[in-house]
Amino acid sequence: MSRRPRPLTARQEAVLAVIKVWLAERGHGPTVREIGARVGLASTSSVAHQLGRLEARGLISRTGRDWSTCVLVEEQPARRPGLRSRGPDGGADGYGRRPAP
């Protein structure tokens, strides 16, 4: 039995949106205070908590010690059970079938 991950909270979505826009406009991540100002959080601790939750979910990562070094993590496509790769060993026709000799 597999568990579905919980959806993002409204605040997490807002923080993630601020990071996306900031990275697109400036090329580097915003500081904790800048994120707080944009999403309406006065406490830097609460902003850091939201960033930690996003990092734990694998949506952002830091390249350094500070949160301003955060980058977006590319989402991996969901793997569907039972499907095999069509890589080099996937068969001559790409569907796992070998040609008749």
N, CA, C and O of each residue as an XYZ file, in Angstrom:
404
protein
N       0.842     -1.164      0.000
C       0.000      0.000      0.000
C       0.898      1.241      0.000
O       1.769      1.378      0.859
N       0.687      2.136     -0.954
C       1.517      3.329     -1.024
C       0.732      4.527     -0.493
O      -0.483      4.630     -0.661
N       1.460      5.409      0.140
C       0.854      6.613      0.684
C       1.047      7.752     -0.296
O       2.113      7.901     -0.893
N       0.027      8.536     -0.451
C       0.137      9.717     -1.287
C       0.673     10.855     -0.438
O       0.250     11.024      0.706
N       1.588     11.630     -0.972
C       2.096     12.751     -0.183
C       1.006     13.802      0.029
O       0.151     14.020     -0.828
N       1.063     14.432      1.174
C       0.096     15.486      1.460
C       0.301     16.643      0.498
O       1.429     16.918      0.090
N      -0.775     17.322      0.130
C      -0.618     18.498     -0.726
C       0.066     19.625      0.040
O       0.064     19.647      1.271
N       0.636     20.536     -0.686
C       1.280     21.690     -0.053
C       0.232     22.575      0.601
O      -0.892     22.698      0.113
N       0.616     23.183      1.704
C      -0.269     24.154      2.340
C      -0.245     25.441      1.520
O       0.627     25.634      0.673
N      -1.205     26.308      1.781
C      -1.264     27.585      1.060
C      -0.001     28.405      1.311
O       0.516     29.055      0.403
N       0.486     28.369      2.540
C       1.691     29.124      2.870
C       2.913     28.544      2.154
O       3.759     29.298      1.673
N       3.013     27.211      2.080
C       4.132     26.583      1.369
C       4.087     26.923     -0.111
O       5.124     27.179     -0.723
N       2.883     26.927     -0.692
C       2.750     27.304     -2.096
C       3.173     28.746     -2.316
O       3.820     29.056     -3.316
N       2.811     29.638     -1.383
C       3.182     31.045     -1.500
C       4.698     31.216     -1.421
O       5.281     31.972     -2.198
N       5.333     30.516     -0.486
C       6.794     30.594     -0.344
C       7.470     30.059     -1.596
O       8.430     30.657     -2.083
N       6.988     28.955     -2.117
C       7.560     28.369     -3.320
C       7.392     29.301     -4.519
O       8.296     29.420     -5.346
N       6.239     29.960     -4.614
C       6.005     30.906     -5.710
C       6.962     32.090     -5.621
O       7.483     32.546     -6.638
N       7.196     32.591     -4.402
C       8.137     33.705     -4.225
C       9.535     33.291     -4.682
O      10.227     34.055     -5.355
N       9.936     32.099     -4.319
C      11.272     31.612     -4.708
C      11.373     31.488     -6.224
O      12.379     31.889     -6.810
N      10.346     30.939     -6.862
C      10.367     30.779     -8.322
C      10.495     32.119     -9.030
O      11.315     32.276     -9.935
N       9.679     33.089     -8.613
C       9.716     34.414     -9.241
C      11.060     35.087     -8.978
O      11.652     35.673     -9.884
N      11.533     35.005     -7.756
C      12.786     35.651     -7.384
C      13.950     35.074     -8.191
O      14.795     35.819     -8.687
N      13.991     33.755     -8.320
C      15.061     33.126     -9.098
C      14.993     33.538    -10.562
O      16.024     33.778    -11.189
N      13.784     33.621    -11.110
C      13.628     34.001    -12.513
C      14.052     35.448    -12.753
O      14.661     35.759    -13.777
N      13.730     36.327    -11.812
C      14.049     37.746    -11.974
C      15.499     38.088    -11.656
O      16.112     38.908    -12.340
N      16.046     37.459    -10.618
C      17.358     37.872    -10.125
C      18.462     36.837    -10.281
O      19.642     37.182    -10.226
N      18.102     35.583    -10.474
C      19.119     34.555    -10.674
C      19.679     33.951     -9.395
O      20.520     33.054     -9.451
N      19.224     34.431     -8.247
C      19.638     33.864     -6.959
C      18.432     33.874     -6.044
O      17.454     34.576     -6.301
N      18.501     33.098     -4.980
C      17.368     32.972     -4.075
C      17.198     34.179     -3.172
O      18.158     34.903     -2.909
N      15.967     34.401     -2.692
C      15.720     35.503     -1.757
C      16.181     35.145     -0.350
O      16.347     33.972     -0.016
N      16.383     36.170      0.467
C      16.726     35.933      1.868
C      15.455     35.561      2.627
O      14.346     35.696      2.110
N      15.632     35.096      3.844
C      14.492     34.726      4.678
C      13.606     35.949      4.928
O      12.381     35.839      4.884
N      14.196     37.081      5.184
C      13.420     38.308      5.426
C      12.656     38.746      4.190
O      11.519     39.208      4.297
N      13.265     38.607      3.016
C      12.581     38.983      1.771
C      11.387     38.066      1.509
O      10.339     38.530      1.060
N      11.534     36.779      1.783
C      10.411     35.848      1.630
C       9.306     36.217      2.608
O       8.133     36.269      2.238
N       9.681     36.473      3.856
C       8.701     36.839      4.870
C       7.917     38.083      4.490
O       6.705     38.140      4.696
N       8.598     39.078      3.937
C       7.924     40.306      3.533
C       6.926     40.047      2.407
O       5.862     40.666      2.366
N       7.260     39.148      1.508
C       6.381     38.857      0.368
C       5.160     38.024      0.748
O       4.088     38.208      0.171
N       5.303     37.118      1.699
C       4.182     36.235      2.046
C       3.466     36.662      3.333
O       2.492     36.027      3.737
N       3.943     37.731      3.976
C       3.266     38.243      5.151
C       3.641     37.564      6.451
O       2.822     37.487      7.367
N       4.858     37.074      6.548
C       5.340     36.470      7.786
C       6.407     37.378      8.388
O       7.421     37.663      7.750
N       6.175     37.832      9.621
C       7.135     38.714     10.269
C       8.256     37.934     10.930
O       9.365     38.447     11.084
N       7.977     36.698     11.322
C       8.955     35.889     12.036
C       9.867     35.148     11.054
O       9.400     34.382     10.211
N      11.167     35.389     11.178
C      12.107     34.673     10.311
C      12.137     33.190     10.648
O      12.454     32.360      9.796
N      11.810     32.863     11.881
C      11.764     31.471     12.289
C      10.657     30.716     11.549
O      10.851     29.574     11.132
N       9.502     31.354     11.390
C       8.405     30.690     10.696
C       8.716     30.539      9.204
O       8.313     29.553      8.587
N       9.426     31.502      8.626
C       9.839     31.378      7.230
C      10.831     30.227      7.097
O      10.723     29.416      6.177
N      11.789     30.155      8.006
C      12.776     29.076      7.971
C      12.103     27.712      8.143
O      12.526     26.723      7.544
N      11.059     27.671      8.961
C      10.322     26.424      9.137
C       9.673     25.992      7.819
O       9.758     24.824      7.439
N       9.033     26.918      7.131
C       8.400     26.600      5.851
C       9.441     26.162      4.821
O       9.205     25.233      4.049
N      10.585     26.833      4.813
C      11.663     26.447      3.892
C      12.183     25.053      4.221
O      12.483     24.271      3.318
N      12.291     24.743      5.499
C      12.734     23.415      5.912
C      11.765     22.334      5.469
O      12.188     21.254      5.056
N      10.465     22.611      5.550
C       9.461     21.648      5.104
C       9.552     21.433      3.592
O       9.433     20.304      3.117
N       9.763     22.511      2.838
C       9.905     22.389      1.378
C      11.169     21.618      1.017
O      11.179     20.839      0.064
N      12.230     21.839      1.784
C      13.477     21.113      1.541
C      13.297     19.629      1.870
O      13.792     18.766      1.145
N      12.594     19.337      2.953
C      12.359     17.941      3.343
C      11.516     17.208      2.303
O      11.679     16.003      2.112
N      10.633     17.914      1.641
C       9.809     17.304      0.590
C      10.549     17.176     -0.728
O      10.041     16.567     -1.670
N      11.755     17.749     -0.804
C      12.543     17.633     -2.023
C      12.189     18.639     -3.100
O      12.522     18.432     -4.267
N      11.516     19.731     -2.733
C      11.127     20.732     -3.721
C      12.192     21.805     -3.906
O      12.307     22.391     -4.982
N      12.962     22.059     -2.866
C      14.074     23.008     -2.955
C      15.288     22.372     -2.295
O      15.165     21.433     -1.509
N      16.448     22.894     -2.625
C      17.673     22.477     -1.949
C      18.591     23.686     -1.865
O      18.430     24.663     -2.598
N      19.554     23.602     -0.962
C      20.509     24.702     -0.789
C      21.859     24.285     -1.340
O      22.284     23.140     -1.185
N      22.519     25.219     -1.979
C      23.873     24.959     -2.453
C      24.906     25.438     -1.445
O      26.096     25.157     -1.586
N      24.457     26.149     -0.443
C      25.333     26.644      0.615
C      24.625     26.545      1.949
O      23.649     25.810      2.095
N      25.120     27.285      2.914
C      24.543     27.232      4.253
C      23.276     28.067      4.384
O      22.347     27.678      5.093
N      23.231     29.206      3.707
C      22.116     30.145      3.831
C      20.947     29.753      2.935
O      21.122     29.081      1.918
N      19.748     30.188      3.333
C      18.566     29.915      2.524
C      18.581     30.699      1.220
O      17.895     30.323      0.270
N      19.349     31.778      1.158
C      19.405     32.551     -0.089
C      20.121     31.786     -1.203
O      20.127     32.229     -2.351
N      20.718     30.650     -0.873
C      21.370     29.829     -1.899
C      20.440     28.717     -2.392
O      20.882     27.800     -3.084
N      19.150     28.797     -2.037
C      18.243     27.718     -2.418
C      17.970     27.730     -3.924
O      17.955     28.781     -4.565
N      17.761     26.565     -4.450
C      17.412     26.379     -5.853
C      16.236     25.409     -5.907
O      16.016     24.621     -4.988
N      15.496     25.485     -6.991
C      14.384     24.570     -7.187
C      14.920     23.225     -7.634
O      15.860     23.153     -8.426
N      14.333     22.181     -7.133
C      14.729     20.828     -7.510
C      13.800     20.385     -8.631
O      12.580     20.513     -8.529
N      14.382     19.870     -9.685
C      13.579     19.382    -10.793
C      12.751     18.199    -10.338
O      13.262     17.297     -9.674
N      11.478     18.197    -10.692
C      10.621     17.082    -10.309
C      10.924     15.879    -11.191
O      11.034     15.983    -12.413
N      11.053     14.750    -10.538
C      11.268     13.499    -11.253
C       9.916     12.971    -11.706
O       8.950     13.040    -10.945
N       9.819     12.447    -12.923
C       8.544     11.891    -13.346
C       8.167     10.697    -12.471
O       9.020      9.902    -12.078
N       6.905     10.592    -12.184
C       6.433      9.496    -11.337
C       6.599      8.171    -12.068
O       6.271      8.052    -13.249
N       7.111      7.182    -11.353
C       7.282      5.860    -11.943
C       6.012      5.070    -11.734
O       5.456      5.034    -10.636
N       5.569      4.447    -12.783
C       4.379      3.618    -12.690
C       4.812      2.179    -12.538
O       5.629      1.694    -13.320
N       4.283      1.487    -11.547
C       4.686      0.101    -11.341
C       4.269     -0.770    -12.519
O       3.206     -0.581    -13.110
N       5.121     -1.715    -12.841
C       4.799     -2.660    -13.898
C       5.295     -2.256    -15.272
O       5.280     -3.072    -16.194
N       5.728     -1.029    -15.429
C       6.235     -0.593    -16.729
C       7.748     -0.728    -16.745
O       8.418     -0.409    -15.763
N       8.269     -1.190    -17.839
C       9.712     -1.367    -17.955
C      10.302     -0.298    -18.842
O       9.624      0.305    -19.674
N      11.549     -0.088    -18.641
C      12.261      0.899    -19.430
C      12.430      0.416    -20.859
O      12.553     -0.782    -21.116
N      12.433      1.346    -21.765
C      12.707      1.018    -23.160
C      14.133      1.418    -23.500
O      14.416      1.955    -24.571
N      15.003      1.145    -22.576
C      16.408      1.489    -22.748
C      17.098      0.545    -23.707
O      16.435     -0.137    -24.489
N      18.424      0.495    -23.661
C      19.181     -0.311    -24.605
C      18.846     -1.802    -24.525
O      18.982     -2.513    -25.520
N      18.412     -2.282    -23.363
C      18.068     -3.697    -23.233
C      16.571     -3.929    -23.377
O      16.078     -5.007    -23.046
N      15.850     -2.940    -23.864
C      14.398     -3.045    -23.967
C      13.922     -3.853    -25.152
O      12.714     -3.981    -25.350
N      14.800     -4.390    -25.931
C      14.383     -5.169    -27.093
C      14.586     -4.387    -28.369
O      14.719     -3.163    -28.345
N      14.609     -5.084    -29.471
C      14.892     -4.452    -30.754
C      13.797     -3.471    -31.151
O      14.081     -2.438    -31.757
N      12.550     -3.783    -30.814
C      11.470     -2.895    -31.211
C      11.066     -1.910    -30.109
O      10.119     -1.144    -30.288
N      11.773     -1.920    -28.973
C      11.496     -0.997    -27.892
C      10.395     -1.452    -26.944
O      10.101     -0.757    -25.971
N       9.792     -2.580    -27.198
C       8.724     -3.093    -26.352
C       9.101     -4.398    -25.665
O       8.226     -5.100    -25.158
N      10.369     -4.732    -25.639
C      10.820     -5.935    -24.964
C      10.761     -7.185    -25.820
O      11.111     -8.271    -25.357
N      10.322     -7.045    -27.062
C      10.262     -8.213    -27.942
C      11.513     -8.255    -28.809
O      11.973     -7.229    -29.309
N      12.028     -9.399    -28.970
C      13.193     -9.596    -29.842
C      12.703    -10.044    -31.205
O      11.689    -10.735    -31.304
N      13.399     -9.666    -32.240
C      12.990    -10.118    -33.575
C      13.187    -11.631    -33.714
O      14.069    -12.225    -33.093
N      12.348    -12.222    -34.537
C      12.458    -13.667    -34.774
C      13.776    -13.965    -35.466
O      14.205    -13.197    -36.327
N      14.437    -15.082    -35.104
C      15.739    -15.402    -35.728
C      15.610    -15.803    -37.174
O      16.613    -16.098    -37.824
